[in-house]
Amino acid sequence: MKKTITDYKCKRVIDSTIIPHFKNGEYFMGINTGLDSLIT
């Protein structure tokens, strides 16, 4: 069964997880943590 990730969920993960890491220069950590959030 496929699950759908909504635009709202993606935006929340980007704003709350990925962008803060990117602002600190932690690009790998931002992507890794963001993907973990979307997977779980």
Sequence and secondary structure as in RCSB ss.txt:
>XXXX:A:sequence
MKKTITDYKCKRVIDSTIIPHFKNGEYFMGINTGLDSLIT
>XXXX:A:secstr
      HHHHHHHIIIIIHHHHHTT HHHHHHHHHHHHH 
